Amino acid sequence: MLLNTITTLLPDLNKAFFETIYMVGIALVIALLAGLPIGILLFITSRNLFLDNKAVNAIFGFVVNIVRSVPYIILLVALLPLTNLLTGSTIGPTAASVSLSVAAIPFFARLVETSLREIDKGVIEAAVAVGASRWMIIKEVLLPEAKSGILQGFTITTISLIGYSAMAGIVGGGGIGDLAIRFGYYRYDNTVMVTTVIILICLVQIIQYSGDKFSHLVDKR
């Protein structure tokens, strides 16, 4: 019975799995492109660093904190008008990637900032003392020194987005969460629910293991 149910659902499972990868992948790319610079900006504009700017730091910090303080399910619903404007629809994985991206940017930015704060300030001061430009300090000192921590932050962001993508299924966002809601919850089919949970657990374990492995490989300490 169990095997028959899984075999019947296999096409839907495959589709849902790749929809999840698709929407999470889009959000991760946007988080990397926007969250990384914001995280660096939050760090270098903080007190006693080479680009001290309290106003910029306060503004960006305030915006980041606002977005992070909103529960994802509320953010998802609140962004439906923007989602419709950008994608022409409020359902499907492409539409779901909008809210996922908005949630991922400040989340990853704070993790980047935290990783940069773990760098020995003496290394930064030495770079400033020898006359390195701000861009050179960021490129040659900050990013290489914080590479391991940033990779760990990227792994955490990926896993969090997988959880968020499951919530997107509530409003027809597609993916494994949507499959669990439609075939598992609404039809009271525990087999589907258990299967989707197992898939998510395996996916998270693979990502966590890979992230830890890469993080240790690039760790200079």
C-alpha positions as CSV (number, residue, x, y, z in Angstrom):
1,M,0.0,0.0,0.0
2,L,2.7,2.4,1.0
3,L,4.8,1.6,-2.0
4,N,1.8,1.9,-4.4
5,T,1.0,5.4,-3.0
6,I,4.6,6.6,-3.4
7,T,4.8,5.1,-6.9
8,T,1.6,6.9,-7.8
9,L,2.9,10.2,-6.4
10,L,6.3,9.9,-7.9
11,P,5.8,12.3,-10.8
12,D,4.3,14.9,-8.4
13,L,7.1,14.3,-6.0
14,N,9.7,14.9,-8.7
15,K,8.0,18.1,-9.9
16,A,7.6,19.4,-6.3
17,F,11.3,18.6,-5.5
18,F,12.6,20.6,-8.5
19,E,10.1,23.4,-7.9
20,T,11.6,23.7,-4.4
21,I,15.1,23.7,-5.7
22,Y,14.1,26.3,-8.3
23,M,12.5,28.8,-5.9
24,V,15.2,28.4,-3.3
25,G,17.9,28.7,-5.9
26,I,16.5,32.1,-7.1
27,A,16.3,33.4,-3.6
28,L,19.8,32.3,-2.8
29,V,21.3,34.1,-5.8
30,I,19.5,37.3,-4.9
31,A,20.5,36.9,-1.2
32,L,24.1,36.5,-2.3
33,L,24.0,39.5,-4.7
34,A,22.2,41.8,-2.3
35,G,22.7,40.4,1.2
36,L,26.5,40.1,1.0
37,P,27.0,43.8,0.1
38,I,24.5,44.9,2.8
39,G,26.3,42.7,5.4
40,I,29.6,44.2,4.5
41,L,28.2,47.7,4.6
42,L,26.7,47.1,8.1
43,F,30.1,46.0,9.3
44,I,32.3,48.6,7.8
45,T,30.0,51.5,8.8
46,S,29.9,50.4,12.4
47,R,31.8,52.2,15.1
48,N,35.6,52.3,15.1
49,L,36.1,51.0,11.6
50,F,37.6,52.5,8.5
51,L,34.2,53.7,7.1
52,D,32.5,54.8,10.3
53,N,29.0,56.2,9.3
54,K,26.4,56.0,12.0
55,A,23.6,57.3,9.8
56,V,24.1,54.8,7.1
57,N,24.5,52.0,9.6
58,A,21.4,53.0,11.5
59,I,19.2,53.2,8.3
60,F,20.3,49.9,6.9
61,G,20.2,48.2,10.3
62,F,16.7,49.5,10.9
63,V,15.4,48.2,7.5
64,V,17.1,44.8,8.0
65,N,15.6,44.5,11.5
66,I,12.1,45.4,10.3
67,V,12.1,42.7,7.6
68,R,13.6,40.1,9.9
69,S,11.0,40.8,12.6
70,V,8.1,39.9,10.3
71,P,7.1,36.2,10.4
72,Y,7.6,34.7,7.0
73,I,4.0,33.7,6.5
74,I,2.8,37.3,7.2
75,L,5.6,38.6,4.9
76,L,4.5,36.2,2.2
77,V,0.9,37.5,2.3
78,A,1.9,41.1,2.6
79,L,4.1,40.9,-0.5
80,L,1.4,39.4,-2.7
81,P,0.7,42.7,-4.5
82,L,4.5,43.2,-5.2
83,T,4.7,39.5,-6.3
84,N,1.8,40.0,-8.7
85,L,3.5,43.2,-10.0
86,L,6.8,41.5,-10.6
87,T,5.8,38.1,-11.9
88,G,2.2,38.6,-13.1
89,S,0.9,36.0,-10.7
90,T,0.7,35.2,-7.0
91,I,1.0,31.4,-7.3
92,G,3.7,29.1,-8.5
93,P,7.4,28.8,-7.6
94,T,8.5,31.9,-9.5
95,A,6.0,34.0,-7.5
96,A,7.0,32.3,-4.2
97,S,10.7,33.2,-5.0
98,V,9.8,36.9,-4.5
99,S,8.9,36.7,-0.8
100,L,11.7,34.1,-0.3
101,S,14.2,36.6,-1.7
102,V,13.0,39.4,0.5
103,A,13.2,37.2,3.5
104,A,16.6,35.9,2.6
105,I,18.4,39.2,2.0
106,P,18.3,40.6,5.5
107,F,18.8,37.2,7.0
108,F,22.0,36.5,5.1
109,A,23.2,40.1,5.6
110,R,23.2,39.7,9.3
111,L,25.0,36.4,9.1
112,V,27.6,38.0,6.9
113,E,28.0,40.9,9.4
114,T,28.4,38.4,12.2
115,S,31.1,36.5,10.3
116,L,33.0,39.7,9.6
117,R,32.9,40.7,13.3
118,E,34.8,37.5,14.1
119,I,37.8,38.8,12.2
120,D,40.7,40.0,14.4
121,K,40.6,43.8,14.4
122,G,44.4,43.8,14.3
123,V,44.4,42.4,10.8
124,I,42.1,45.2,9.6
125,E,44.2,47.8,11.4
126,A,47.4,46.5,9.8
127,A,45.8,46.8,6.4
128,V,44.7,50.4,7.1
129,A,48.2,51.2,8.4
130,V,49.9,50.1,5.2
131,G,47.7,52.4,3.2
132,A,45.4,49.8,1.6
133,S,42.3,51.2,-0.1
134,R,38.8,50.5,1.3
135,W,38.1,48.2,-1.7
136,M,41.3,46.3,-1.2
137,I,40.6,45.8,2.5
138,I,37.2,44.4,1.7
139,K,38.5,42.2,-1.2
140,E,41.8,41.1,0.2
141,V,41.2,41.1,4.0
142,L,37.6,41.0,5.0
143,L,36.2,38.4,2.6
144,P,39.1,36.0,2.7
145,E,39.3,36.1,6.5
146,A,35.5,35.6,6.9
147,K,35.1,33.1,4.0
148,S,34.4,30.1,6.3
149,G,31.9,31.9,8.4
150,I,30.1,33.3,5.3
151,L,29.9,29.8,3.8
152,Q,28.3,28.6,7.1
153,G,25.9,31.5,6.9
154,F,25.0,30.6,3.4
155,T,24.3,27.1,4.5
156,I,22.1,28.3,7.3
157,T,20.2,30.6,4.9
158,T,19.7,27.7,2.4
159,I,18.2,25.5,5.1
160,S,16.0,28.3,6.4
161,L,14.7,29.0,2.8
162,I,13.8,25.3,2.4
163,G,11.6,25.7,5.5
164,Y,10.1,28.9,4.2
165,S,9.4,27.3,0.8
166,A,7.3,24.7,2.5
167,M,5.2,27.5,4.0
168,A,4.8,29.0,0.6
169,G,2.7,25.9,-0.3
170,I,-0.1,27.4,1.8
171,V,-0.8,30.0,-0.8
172,G,0.0,27.8,-3.8
173,G,3.6,28.5,-4.1
174,G,4.4,25.0,-5.4
175,G,7.2,22.8,-4.2
176,I,7.2,20.1,-1.5
177,G,5.2,22.2,0.9
178,D,2.4,22.6,-1.6
179,L,2.4,18.9,-2.3
180,A,2.2,18.2,1.4
181,I,-0.7,20.6,1.9
182,R,-2.8,19.5,-1.2
183,F,-2.2,15.7,-1.1
184,G,-1.3,15.2,2.6
185,Y,-3.2,17.7,4.8
186,Y,-6.4,18.3,2.7
187,R,-6.8,14.6,1.9
188,Y,-5.7,13.4,5.3
189,D,-3.1,11.2,3.7
190,N,-0.4,10.5,6.3
191,T,1.7,8.6,3.8
192,V,2.2,11.8,1.7
193,M,3.0,13.8,4.8
194,V,5.6,11.4,6.0
195,T,7.2,11.1,2.6
196,T,7.5,14.8,2.1
197,V,9.0,15.2,5.6
198,I,11.6,12.5,4.9
199,I,12.5,14.2,1.6
200,L,13.0,17.5,3.4
201,I,15.1,15.9,6.2
202,C,17.3,14.2,3.6
203,L,17.7,17.4,1.6
204,V,18.6,19.4,4.7
205,Q,21.1,16.8,5.9
206,I,22.9,16.8,2.5
207,I,23.1,20.6,2.4
208,Q,24.3,20.8,6.0
209,Y,27.0,18.2,5.4
210,S,28.1,19.8,2.2
211,G,28.2,23.3,3.8
212,D,30.2,22.1,6.8
213,K,32.6,20.3,4.5
214,F,33.3,23.4,2.3
215,S,33.5,25.6,5.3
216,H,36.2,23.5,6.8
217,L,38.1,23.3,3.5
218,V,38.4,27.1,3.2
219,D,38.9,27.8,6.9
220,K,42.3,29.5,7.3
221,R,42.4,29.3,11.1
